[in-house]
């Protein structure tokens, strides 16, 4: 069986953007709390300024990296392994041997459900690996394919 490389659906970029917006909201609250500590408890002003800089920079960097993240995130399934790759400069490549797969779970929070996407979690005895957001039909087919290959690999080794 040949394996082809798959990319995530383009709608995942919207989810990542909303995640950056959520990070920004959380950082605004933290910065406001830092300002209150400066104002009422005489904490040094520089702490609030650092919080404000982080509040402005982190979401901008996170949102700015979305096209890069999307372009270099991919996965493929073969008879021997599930392979995932992310990043170009800081490259991460993971190969999960099919024979080690114990469970494949589909998960979707409210944002993924809204975009009709689901995350695929591949569990081995020692760790979990995630494919962040696939179309529901593709995710279900992927789960069935991986579990079928894992079952065949276990029967071949028995």
Backbone bond lengths (Angstrom), bond angles and torsions (degrees), N, CA, C in turn:
res aa  C-N    CA-C-N  psi(-1)  N-CA   C-N-CA  omega(-1)  CA-C   N-CA-C  phi
1 X - - - 1.449 - - 1.523 109.22 -
2 X 1.307 117.56 129.00 1.453 120.84 177.09 1.518 109.11 -88.23
3 X 1.314 115.13 152.66 1.462 118.75 179.42 1.520 109.03 -116.03
4 X 1.303 115.86 143.06 1.452 120.89 176.58 1.525 108.60 -115.99
5 X 1.311 114.94 151.56 1.451 120.70 179.61 1.517 109.62 -82.51
6 X 1.329 116.14 134.54 1.459 122.16 -179.27 1.526 109.56 -116.71
7 X 1.318 115.98 143.32 1.466 122.31 174.55 1.523 108.47 -104.41
8 X 1.309 116.10 162.14 1.458 120.55 175.90 1.526 109.22 -74.17
9 X 1.337 118.20 155.93 1.461 120.13 177.91 1.540 110.54 -66.41
10 X 1.326 117.21 147.23 1.472 120.26 -177.99 1.530 114.42 -57.19
11 X 1.335 118.70 -25.97 1.468 120.88 -178.94 1.525 112.94 -65.15
12 X 1.328 117.61 -16.20 1.467 119.33 178.52 1.523 110.28 -64.28
13 X 1.345 117.36 -26.04 1.468 120.10 179.21 1.529 110.90 -62.65
14 X 1.332 117.50 -36.47 1.466 121.01 177.15 1.529 110.14 -64.32
15 X 1.322 117.29 -41.56 1.465 121.54 178.95 1.528 109.51 -62.55
16 X 1.327 117.34 -44.87 1.461 120.72 178.45 1.526 110.92 -62.73
17 X 1.332 117.35 -37.87 1.460 121.33 177.53 1.525 111.43 -64.41
18 X 1.318 116.85 -42.85 1.465 120.56 177.76 1.530 110.96 -66.58
19 X 1.317 116.80 -32.65 1.455 121.07 175.49 1.529 110.40 -64.58
20 X 1.329 116.84 -40.51 1.468 120.62 176.33 1.522 110.40 -63.71
21 X 1.325 116.73 -38.31 1.465 121.36 177.56 1.534 110.58 -64.67
22 X 1.321 116.56 -40.39 1.467 120.79 176.50 1.516 111.65 -63.65
23 X 1.335 117.04 -40.43 1.467 120.86 175.87 1.519 110.48 -60.68
24 X 1.324 115.96 -41.43 1.462 120.98 179.13 1.525 110.63 -61.91
25 X 1.320 117.47 -44.26 1.465 121.22 179.77 1.532 110.95 -61.45
26 X 1.324 116.71 -43.82 1.464 120.40 178.97 1.527 110.64 -63.96
27 X 1.319 117.24 -40.93 1.462 120.60 179.81 1.524 112.06 -68.57
28 X 1.334 117.84 -33.17 1.467 120.88 175.74 1.530 109.84 -62.53
29 X 1.328 117.13 -42.92 1.468 121.00 178.40 1.528 110.02 -62.37
30 X 1.328 117.20 -45.05 1.465 121.04 -179.79 1.521 110.40 -63.05
31 X 1.333 117.31 -43.04 1.461 120.76 179.31 1.533 110.86 -64.57
32 X 1.331 117.03 -38.73 1.468 120.23 176.53 1.526 110.65 -62.31
33 X 1.323 116.54 -41.19 1.465 119.93 177.15 1.524 111.18 -64.59
34 X 1.325 117.43 -38.61 1.468 120.84 176.63 1.529 110.79 -63.70
35 X 1.326 116.07 -38.84 1.466 119.56 178.49 1.530 110.16 -64.72
36 X 1.353 116.37 -39.99 1.467 119.60 177.60 1.531 111.74 -62.87
37 X 1.323 116.61 -38.83 1.476 119.49 177.68 1.521 110.57 -65.22
38 X 1.328 117.19 -36.43 1.468 121.02 176.21 1.533 109.74 -65.86
39 X 1.300 115.66 -45.89 1.471 121.92 -173.45 1.534 111.98 -69.31
40 X 1.347 117.45 -44.39 1.465 119.89 -170.98 1.532 114.98 -105.63
41 X 1.318 117.76 -19.60 1.465 119.48 -178.37 1.517 112.33 -119.63
42 X 1.297 116.67 9.96 1.465 122.93 175.87 1.529 113.80 59.56
43 X 1.324 116.89 36.10 1.460 118.78 171.91 1.526 108.08 -69.74
44 X 1.327 117.90 158.52 1.475 119.34 -179.86 1.540 111.08 -65.22
45 X 1.332 116.05 143.22 1.458 122.08 -178.86 1.531 112.04 -64.29
46 X 1.330 117.04 -31.04 1.462 119.80 -176.77 1.527 111.94 -60.18
47 X 1.312 118.29 -29.21 1.475 121.10 178.91 1.531 109.56 -64.76
48 X 1.319 116.68 -43.17 1.459 120.68 178.13 1.520 110.90 -66.00
49 X 1.332 116.88 -39.68 1.475 120.93 179.79 1.524 110.66 -64.31
50 X 1.333 117.39 -42.82 1.467 120.79 177.20 1.528 109.87 -62.44
51 X 1.330 117.02 -42.20 1.462 120.53 176.90 1.512 111.81 -60.42
52 X 1.334 117.32 -40.68 1.463 121.52 178.72 1.529 111.47 -65.85
53 X 1.319 117.33 -41.65 1.467 121.08 178.35 1.528 110.34 -62.12
54 X 1.321 116.15 -44.65 1.469 120.10 178.53 1.531 110.17 -64.00
55 X 1.334 116.22 -40.69 1.465 120.98 179.34 1.518 111.80 -60.22
56 X 1.321 117.27 -36.64 1.462 120.94 179.44 1.529 112.00 -80.65
57 X 1.324 117.46 -39.44 1.462 120.69 -172.33 1.527 113.82 -79.66
58 X 1.320 117.97 -44.90 1.466 120.55 -172.25 1.526 113.00 -59.75
59 X 1.330 119.93 -50.76 1.475 118.59 179.73 1.533 112.91 -65.15
60 X 1.322 117.38 -33.85 1.467 120.19 177.49 1.527 111.11 -65.19
61 X 1.316 116.23 -42.96 1.467 120.39 178.16 1.528 110.03 -65.94
62 X 1.332 116.25 -45.97 1.472 120.69 179.95 1.530 111.16 -59.55
63 X 1.336 116.69 -45.47 1.466 120.70 179.24 1.530 111.09 -68.89
64 X 1.320 116.90 -37.88 1.461 120.29 -179.94 1.517 113.38 -66.51
65 X 1.320 116.79 -26.42 1.471 120.91 -179.05 1.529 113.46 -87.34
66 X 1.335 117.95 -1.29 1.465 120.51 -178.43 1.530 111.98 -59.08
67 X 1.336 120.99 -47.92 1.479 119.03 179.03 1.532 112.48 -60.67
68 X 1.330 116.58 -40.30 1.468 121.64 177.52 1.528 109.87 -62.16
69 X 1.312 115.80 -48.43 1.465 121.05 -178.95 1.528 111.18 -59.83
70 X 1.329 116.00 -43.38 1.464 120.94 -179.50 1.528 111.16 -65.11
71 X 1.303 116.03 -44.10 1.467 120.41 -175.37 1.526 112.91 -63.10
72 X 1.325 116.60 -34.47 1.457 119.41 -173.27 1.531 114.07 -107.97
73 X 1.322 118.24 13.01 1.465 121.06 175.40 1.523 108.32 -101.41
74 X 1.323 115.65 122.17 1.468 120.22 -179.18 1.527 110.05 -154.11
75 X 1.316 114.57 168.16 1.465 120.12 178.87 1.526 108.70 -149.57
76 X 1.331 115.59 160.69 1.460 120.91 173.10 1.524 109.19 -151.66
77 X 1.331 114.23 152.57 1.463 122.00 -179.32 1.522 107.50 -119.66
78 X 1.320 115.91 130.01 1.467 120.52 173.46 1.523 107.57 -127.10
79 X 1.322 116.34 179.77 1.461 120.19 178.68 1.531 111.88 -65.83
80 X 1.339 116.50 -21.97 1.459 120.70 -174.77 1.519 114.61 -102.69
81 X 1.349 117.96 -28.99 1.467 119.02 -172.67 1.528 112.01 -157.52
82 X 1.326 113.37 158.36 1.462 122.31 166.83 1.526 104.38 -101.58
83 X 1.325 116.58 120.66 1.456 120.37 -177.73 1.521 109.53 -113.82
84 X 1.343 115.05 135.00 1.461 120.77 178.34 1.519 108.19 -128.79
85 X 1.327 114.55 143.93 1.458 120.15 179.23 1.519 109.14 -137.18
86 X 1.320 115.31 139.82 1.465 121.30 175.23 1.520 107.97 -144.17
87 X 1.317 116.12 143.26 1.453 121.47 174.73 1.507 114.20 87.35
88 X 1.321 114.87 156.83 1.456 122.22 175.88 1.516 109.38 -120.76
89 X 1.321 116.26 -53.28 1.464 119.98 178.19 1.524 109.22 -72.92
90 X 1.327 116.13 -51.81 1.456 122.04 175.49 1.526 106.35 -105.19
91 X 1.303 115.57 84.76 1.457 121.32 -172.36 1.523 111.31 -83.34
92 X 1.326 114.51 135.11 1.469 120.86 175.23 1.517 107.09 -125.76
93 X 1.323 115.59 121.36 1.463 121.41 177.64 1.518 107.99 -125.31
94 X 1.328 114.78 128.77 1.461 121.38 -178.65 1.519 108.00 -125.36
95 X 1.321 116.12 133.81 1.460 121.77 172.97 1.528 107.29 -121.30
96 X 1.318 115.90 117.62 1.458 121.58 179.40 1.525 107.34 -102.46
97 X 1.328 118.29 113.11 1.465 119.50 178.61 1.529 110.94 -59.47
98 X 1.313 115.84 130.97 1.468 121.24 -179.11 1.526 111.14 -54.52
99 X 1.322 117.63 -38.61 1.468 120.88 -177.75 1.525 112.33 -65.07
100 X 1.331 117.88 -19.54 1.470 121.95 -179.07 1.534 113.26 -90.73
101 X 1.315 117.03 -11.28 1.465 120.29 -177.36 1.518 109.80 -68.64
102 X 1.335 116.12 127.83 1.459 121.02 178.77 1.517 112.58 -105.47
103 X 1.335 116.10 -33.10 1.452 119.24 -174.68 1.526 109.39 -155.86
104 X 1.316 116.25 147.50 1.465 122.30 174.38 1.524 106.77 -127.99
105 X 1.324 115.40 120.59 1.463 121.46 -175.59 1.522 109.81 -118.28
106 X 1.330 115.50 139.71 1.460 121.02 174.11 1.526 107.49 -102.54
107 X 1.344 115.67 130.52 1.463 120.68 -178.89 1.526 108.64 -133.33
108 X 1.328 116.25 142.35 1.460 120.22 177.03 1.517 109.78 -149.34
109 X 1.322 115.32 117.51 1.459 120.47 173.32 1.523 109.15 -79.71
110 X 1.320 116.90 -175.72 1.468 120.66 -176.66 1.533 114.08 -58.81
111 X 1.327 117.32 -40.73 1.475 119.20 -179.04 1.526 111.37 -67.53
112 X 1.321 116.85 -43.91 1.465 119.08 178.34 1.529 110.74 -64.87
113 X 1.325 117.48 -40.44 1.468 120.49 178.33 1.520 110.61 -62.36
114 X 1.328 116.63 -40.26 1.461 121.67 179.10 1.524 110.93 -59.48
115 X 1.320 116.84 -37.01 1.459 121.37 179.67 1.531 111.98 -93.17
116 X 1.333 117.26 7.81 1.465 123.52 -179.71 1.533 111.48 56.67
117 X 1.340 114.45 45.26 1.459 122.34 177.86 1.520 108.31 -122.51
118 X 1.321 115.76 163.62 1.456 120.90 175.91 1.522 109.23 -146.37
119 X 1.315 116.09 149.72 1.459 121.70 176.55 1.524 108.70 -93.00
120 X 1.322 115.97 143.70 1.461 122.04 179.07 1.523 107.45 -108.94
121 X 1.318 116.75 122.20 1.458 122.31 178.92 1.521 108.58 -109.79
122 X 1.331 116.04 121.44 1.469 122.33 -178.25 1.526 107.32 -107.03
123 X 1.329 116.30 116.22 1.462 121.85 -175.32 1.522 110.78 -104.12
124 X 1.338 114.38 135.52 1.466 121.84 169.24 1.528 106.15 -115.67
125 X 1.323 117.00 -176.66 1.465 119.71 -179.34 1.527 111.17 -64.33
126 X 1.323 117.51 -27.56 1.459 119.15 -173.68 1.527 115.30 -107.77
127 X 1.318 118.97 -21.00 1.461 119.32 -173.49 1.523 112.38 -158.37
128 X 1.326 115.43 171.47 1.459 123.24 173.01 1.522 108.72 -119.30
129 X 1.317 115.85 144.84 1.465 122.15 174.37 1.524 107.19 -127.88
130 X 1.335 115.96 142.96 1.457 120.14 -175.36 1.516 112.50 -120.86
131 X 1.317 114.53 139.58 1.460 122.26 165.24 1.519 103.68 -103.05
132 X 1.319 117.39 118.75 1.464 122.48 -160.70 1.517 117.34 -64.28
133 X 1.296 120.31 -40.47 1.455 119.08 -177.51 1.512 112.24 -165.54
134 X 1.315 116.30 112.30 1.460 121.59 179.23 1.520 109.14 -121.09
135 X 1.324 115.12 160.25 1.466 119.73 171.84 1.526 107.23 -58.07
136 X 1.323 117.00 143.28 1.459 121.01 -175.53 1.528 112.56 -56.45
137 X 1.343 117.90 -46.05 1.467 120.93 -179.19 1.527 110.66 -63.24
138 X 1.332 116.72 -41.39 1.468 120.87 179.01 1.527 110.47 -66.29
139 X 1.324 117.54 -39.34 1.467 121.56 179.16 1.528 111.07 -65.02
140 X 1.325 117.43 -42.49 1.463 120.37 178.74 1.523 111.39 -64.81
141 X 1.340 116.14 -40.85 1.461 119.98 177.92 1.528 110.27 -65.46
142 X 1.333 116.92 -39.39 1.461 122.00 178.95 1.531 110.52 -64.19
143 X 1.328 116.77 -43.61 1.471 120.76 178.35 1.528 110.39 -59.53
144 X 1.330 116.16 -47.79 1.462 119.64 179.60 1.524 111.67 -62.15
145 X 1.332 116.79 -42.61 1.461 121.30 -179.66 1.529 111.23 -62.82
146 X 1.326 117.51 -46.64 1.464 121.18 -178.75 1.527 110.23 -65.03
147 X 1.324 117.75 -44.54 1.458 119.82 -178.81 1.533 111.14 -66.58
148 X 1.334 117.41 -37.45 1.464 120.46 176.99 1.527 109.93 -63.72
149 X 1.331 117.71 -46.17 1.465 121.70 178.96 1.528 110.98 -63.24
150 X 1.334 117.23 -39.34 1.473 120.96 179.06 1.521 110.78 -65.07
151 X 1.330 115.73 -41.79 1.467 119.46 179.32 1.531 110.35 -65.26
152 X 1.343 116.65 -42.12 1.466 120.12 177.60 1.518 110.83 -62.81
153 X 1.331 117.77 -40.16 1.471 121.71 -179.65 1.526 110.16 -65.40
154 X 1.321 117.69 -38.52 1.467 120.34 179.10 1.535 110.26 -68.19
155 X 1.334 117.40 -38.81 1.468 120.34 179.12 1.524 110.84 -68.31
156 X 1.343 116.93 -35.06 1.460 120.44 178.66 1.524 111.25 -67.67
157 X 1.334 116.87 -32.73 1.468 120.98 -178.43 1.514 112.44 -84.14
158 X 1.333 117.06 -12.44 1.475 119.72 -176.92 1.499 112.01 -81.55
